[in-house]
Structure formats: C-alpha cells, structure tokens
Amino acid sequence: MCTEIKKDRWIKEIAYWQDDPLIGAKIIQLTGHISMATNIYCEDPACSKNNRIAVFRSNRCDHFATGELWVIDINTMQSILVDTDTIWFGCFPQAYGDFFFYPKFCGDKWEIRKLCFSTLEIEVVLKFQGNVFPYITLGSASSDARFLANLREVTDGYYEVIVLDLETKKEKILVGGEEFCNPHPRFDRMKGKWVLVQHNRGYRKVNGMIKCIDCEQGVSLVLFEKDGSKRIELPVSRPFIPQGVSGHEAWIYNQPAFIFSTSPLYDPYADGNRCGNLLLYRIGEKKPVVVVNAPDVYFGHVSTSSCGKYWCCDVWDWKHEGKDVCFKPPKIAVGSIKTGKFAFVCEVNGYWPGYEMGHSHPYLSADNRQVIFTSTRTGFPQVFSAILPEGFLENLDR
C-alpha cells in the first residue's frame, strides 16, 4: 500500500526568538502546537537531503506513548502532518537520506511504514501480528533503505540487537545479552555494511530500571557486519584507554570512522596531542584521537554533518569530579573535523529534562546552514533552528 499526503495542508507555525548573543545566530521555533515535540535523534539525523526533518509530537514523555509524526520543511519553515498513532521509539532514521521508517498502530496491529521525504508518499513495508511492537529503541536504516537495525527484549532484561531485511522480511540477530540494553545500533554512512553497537558493560536491568552494577568496566563499542558474520571489539574504551564511552557516537559520511564522546565519570583523554572527551576512531587503528583540545568542557550528544566535514554537539562546563556533569541546559557547539577548531552557536536554554525526548540532540541541516535542536525554553520540549551567520563554517576551516 502506498499513500500520499495532501500537499495543501502545509501550515506555518514558526515563532521568532531574539538572536543568540554568542555568534548572532537567528533562533526560530519550528513547532508551536500545545504538545511536546522532539527532533527524533542526532546520531542519525532524521533530516533529508532536501532539508525536510521528521518531528514527533506527543502529550506524554514516555518512550512508547503514541503521538503524531510531522514533517517540517526548513527551507520554507512550514509543517505538515504525516501520520497519527505513531511512537518515537522504534523509528529508523536514514541519516540525510530520502526515507524515514516509523511504527504505526492500526487498530489492533502494528506496521512499519516508510516515508519518502521528497514526495511525501507513505508505504507499508511490514505488518506484525498482535498488539505489541517488537522493537524498543531508536534504530537505524541503511543507506540503500533495505536494512533496519534495532533492539528487541526477548525476556525481562535479556536483549537482542537485530538487523531486519525488508526484502526477505527476515531478521538476523547480531548479538544478545543483558549488557546490550540501549545499544544505539547505527549503520555506517558508506555502503551500510557495518553496524556499530554500544556494549553497556556492567549494566543490568534491575526492578525495571537499567542500572550500573560495575562502573569500572566502562561502556564500549562493537562493530558487526550486518549479516552477523563478523564481530570486532573496538579499542575505544577500557583497557585500551582509561575512559569509557558515554553512549553517543556518530559515523562520518563516506569514511570508516566515527566520532564519540567519553563518559563524564572519567577524566578527559590525552592522546599525546590533545586532551578532551570528544574522540574520533578510524576502523583498524590502535587507539582513538581527540577531535578538539577542550579539557574543561564536556561534549555529550554528538552528530556529524551530511558532508562529513563538521561535528555538532551539546556542551557543558566540566569540573572532572568523577560524577555526571551538572544538568543545566548546555550550549551547542559546531567544529571542524579537519582543523580541530570549534565555536559555540547558541544556548539551549530552558531546563534539562530527565526524559530523553526533551534532550537537545543537535545536528546540522543537510546544507550546513542551520542547527536543529530541541529546547524546553517554552516550558516543554519544542524543536528549534539556529541559523548560522555567513562565514561561520569557513572560519572553522581556516
């Protein structure tokens, strides 16, 4: 089944905020309905090559609350309702691609639907029996839109990371275990051969909550071929370096490399040239390298641009006290992977919510002209754009 959204239903709901004083970025509020909104995620931005983004709206903040899926065209600053009875967790963004996969509840059954950003056509790609959607995390779609990666909880506290082949309708289990809760599975941005998976060493589900039982091990990352034929333990955590992974990592376009942040529980990492917690690892190398020399700030949710030249991240002050950073709203920074230079773009503002859909999750638009992020500055999460001034990225490249 393939349906098309009525294109005469675009609306303009934007609001203009005062320019941010850090660099003079123009701040535009993209969502204005009386509901919470999130820009889905930043590791695999739900942003198309023609600058349309997927936004989820709900009146509840829990992961599996049903709500509405909207598309915002950030070229025209207009919005359109795409679908209803959808959930945020269980989506599969295709980073800067033309497709977005999402769950839809249809009466008494679930479906996975494929939205085409450019045409606004919707296609049902898979139907499930029963009223429980099997996948429970924010997943990833391969560059050819054939494969989807996600997580399934088989029994209470035991998880399986899977790859779903939409052509054969079959799953491949990449790995299973108690420590693969919240694994952030991400297809590479080359040909989609590899899936990067977070291994939460020392973590278990206890009384319905994921808790750290042994924090000395440190979270790490594992690389899998999508058919499950190969597994590579990556030297990005203890014992290879004295840090652990924070849980935020993003592939670099057309490179066998990704950028990740380390946990605030550890001191900054010194690689001999630089010191900080934003690192880059290239597949096959012995250790990661520091992306930017900034030991006094903490980089959290990281994304990389559609061109592979820049990173974008939320940033806090960091006192290195062996505990989480102070959860006041962060700033947003953008940096050059090549030069190591970075600059702050704007304040997120508002408050820092405990629920994930309210976190800032910043990323660059496909044309590198705007930073898209979530903020609670209105009182509850809404999606915003920070328009970069002319010459901003060029200055980072020098």
N, C-alpha and C positions, 0 to 999 in steps of 0.2 A: 504494500500500500504506500502510495506517495501523495502527500497533500501539500498545498501551497497556501501560505499565509496571505490574507488580503492586504495588499500593499498600501491601501488608502487609509490604514489605521495607525500610521505613524503619528506620534504626539511629541510635543516639546515640553519637557518638564524640568529644564535646567534652571539653576539659580547661580548668580554670580557672587562670589565672595571677594573680600579685599585681597589684592595681590600679596603673596607671601613676601616678607621683607628680606629673606635670606638671599635670593637672587632676582627677585621680582617676578617669579613665576605666577601666571594668571591661574587662579583657583576657580574651577567650575564644578558645581554639584550636578551630577548627571542623573540622579534618581531623587524623586520627591514624593512618592506615594507614602501613605502612613503605614509602612511596613519596613522590616529590616531588609537590607539588601547587601549582597556580597559580590565581589568580582571574581568569584569561584576559586582561583588559586594563581600563584605566581610562578611556580616551578615549571609548569606547562601552561603558559598564558592562554586563556580562552579568548584569544584575540585573532581575528582573521587577517590575511594579507591585505585586505581592503579596509582594515580598521573598523571592523564591527566586533563588539565584545558581547559575551554571554553573561547575563546577570541573573542571579536567583533571588527571589523575594519570598519572605515568609513572615508570619506574625509570631513565630516561635523560634528559639535559638538552638534547639536540639538538632542533631545531625539528620535525623530521619523524619523531621516534620515536613509535610507536603506543602508546596507553595507554587509560585508562578515562575516560569522561565521567560525572560525578556532578552531582546537584542537591542543594543544601543549602537547606533552609527555615530562614531565620534568625529567623523568628517562634517556631518550635518547637525550633530548634537540632538538627534531625535531618537525616540524609543518606540519599540513595538512589542506587543505581547505575542509570544511564540507558542506557549503551551501552559496548561494547568495540571495540577495533581502530580507534580514532579518533586524529586528530592535532590538536595545538594550533594550529599554523599552517595557515591555510586556513579557520578558523572565521569566522563572520559574526555578531557580536553585533548585536542591535537594542536600542539604549540605552533601558533602563527599559520595554521592550515585553514582549509576551507570548510572543515567539518567539526561538529561538536556532538558527542554522543551522550545521552542522558536517560535516566529511568522515568517511566511514565506509568502511573497506576490507572488501570482501565476497568473500573467496576469491581472486579474481584481477582484480577490478574495483573502482572507486571509485564512491561515491554521495555526493550532498549530501542530508542529512536535516534536517528541520525539527522541532524540539522545541517543544511548547507547554507553557510553564511551569505554567499553571493546571490543565490536565487531565492532564499528563504523557503525552500522546499523541505518537507519532513518525510522521512522514510522509516517505516518499522523494520528493524533488522533482526530482531529476535523476540520471541514471546516465551514466557515462563508459565509453568503450571503452578497453581497455588497463589496465595496472597502475601508471600514473603519474598522480598527482593534479595537475591543471594549475595550480592557484593556490598561491602561495607566501608570502603574508603574512597578517597578521590583518586581515580585511576589515571590512565594514560592511553592515548591512541597512537598507533604507529604512523609514520609519515605517509604510507600508502593507504591508510584508513582500513586496512584489512584486519589488524590485530588490536585487541584491547587487553590491558593489564589491570588487575585489581586484586582484591583480597576477599577471602571467604572465611568465616568462622565455622569450622566443622563441628566441634563440640565446644563447650564453655571453656575458653582460654586456650584453645588449640586452633591455629590459623594456617591457611594455605594461600600462598601467592600464586595466582594463575594467569595464564595468557589464553584468551579466547580468540579462536579463529572464526571470523564471521562468515567465511566462505564455506567451511566444513561444519560449522556450528559445534565444534569440539573444543574442550579445554585441555590445556597442558599445565600440570602442576609443576611449578619451578622449584618450590621449597615449602616445607611445612614445619611447624613447631610453635612452642609457646612464646618464643622471643621474636617472632615475626608479626607481632601486633604493630599496627600503624607503620607499614613498611615503605610508604611513598614510592611505589613502583613507577619507574619512568623509562620510556623508550628513548634511545639515543636519537639525536637530531641529524643523523647521517642517513642511513638506509633502514633504520628500525630493526637492526639485527640483535641489539643488546637491550636488556632491561636492567636498570640499576635499582637495587633493592636495599632498603635500610634494615640492618640486623640489630635489633634492640637488645644487645647482650646485657643480662642481669635484670631484665624487666619481666614481670609476670602480671597476669590478671588476678587481682585479689578482691573478693567481695564486689565484683562488678566494675572495679576500677583498675587501670593499668598503673602499676607502681614499680619503683626501682628497688629491687631486693639487694642487688650488689652493684653499686655505682662505681666501683673500682675498675671494672672491666672496660667500660666505655662503649658507647654505641659505635657501630662500624657500618661499612657498606660492602655489598657483594654484587658482583656482575654476573648475569646469566645470559646465555644465548636464549632467544625467545622460544626455541624448541626444547629447551631443557637439557641440551646435550653437553653443555659446558658451564662450569661454575668457577669463578675466580674471586678469591679473597683479596681485597684491595688493601694496600698498606697506608691507610688514611686515618688510622686510629691506633690505640694501644695494641701491641707493644712497639709498633713501628715508630710512632711519635708519642710524646707524653700527654696527648689530648684525646678526647672523644668527640665524635660527630654530634652536632646539635640536632640533626634531623631535617635540615634544609639544604637541598642540593639541586643544581640545575645544569643540564647539559649545555654545551656551547655548540652553536649551529655549525654543522659540517666539520666537526672536529671530534676525535676520540678523547674528549676531555670534558670535565665538568668543574664547576665552582661550588664550594660548600663552606658552611660556617661550622666552627667547632663550638662545643658546649661552654656556657659561661661558668660551669663548675671547675674549669681548668684555667690555668694561666694562658696568656697568648703564646702562640707557637713562633719560635725563632728558627728560620731556615738558613741562617748564615748571612742573608742579605736584608731581610725584612722581618718584622715582628708584628703579629696581629692574629685575628681569628677568622679572616676570610681567605680561604685557600683554594688553589687550583691543582687538580690532579689530572695528569695525562696517562692514559692506559699504557702500561708497560714500564713506567718509570718506578724508581725505588721509593720515592717519597713525594709528597705534595710540596708546592711552593706557595709562599704568601703572596696574595694578589696586591695588597696595599699595605704600606707601612703605617699602621694606626693602632698601636697597642692600648690606647686609652679609651677607645670606643668599642662597643660590641655590635657586630653585624649579625642580624638574625635571619629573616626570611629573604632569600636571595633569588633573583631571576637573571636571565641573560637575554640580550636583545635578539631580534629576528635576524640581524646581520652577523651576530657573533662577535661584535667588537666591544660591547659595553655590558656592564652589570648594573643592577638596580637592587637596593636593599633598604630595609628599615634598620635604624641605628640608635643605640642608647649610649649614655655615658657608662663607663665600666671601671669599677674600683678593684677588681681582681680579689674578691674576698672569699672565693670558693663557694659562692651561692648564686642563685639566679639574680639577673640584673633587676634593678628597680623597675617595676612595670608601670611606669608612667608612659604616656604616648611618646613614641620615638620621632626622630626626624627621618626623612627619606634622602638617601644619597644615590648618586649615579657616578660610575667610574669607568675609566678606560682599561681594558684588559692589557693592552699593549704597553702603555706608559706607566701604569700604576697610579695615575693621578685620579682624584675624585673630588666631588664638591657636593655640599648639601643643597637639596632642591627646595624643600619645604618642611614645615612641621605637620605631623599628622593631626594633632590636636584632639580635643575630646577627652575621653577616658580610655584605659586599656582593658577591654573586657576579658573575662575568663573563658568565654566561649569563642570557638575558633572562627566562626563566620564573621566576627567583628574585628578580627585582626587586619592589619593594613595590607599585607600581601601585595606590595607594589611591583609593577612591571612597566616597561616601555611599550608604547604603541608600536605597531608594525613599521611605521615611518619614522620612529625615533623622535617625534615632535612632542609627545605628551607622556607623562607618567600617570598611570591609572592606579588608584588605591582606594581602600575602604577607610572611613573615619567615622567616629561617633560624635563628631563636633555638633551635630544637630540634636543629640540626646540618644540616638540609637543608630546602628550602622547604616550608612549610605555610601554610594560609590561616587568618587570624585576624580577629576582630572587636574593635573598641574601642567600647564602649557609652558614648555621650556623657552627661554628667550633666545633670540638669534645668536649664533656663535657659541652657545654653551658647550656642545659636544666637541666642536672644533678646538676650543681651548683645552679640553682634556686630552686631545690627541697630540698637542704640541709638547 
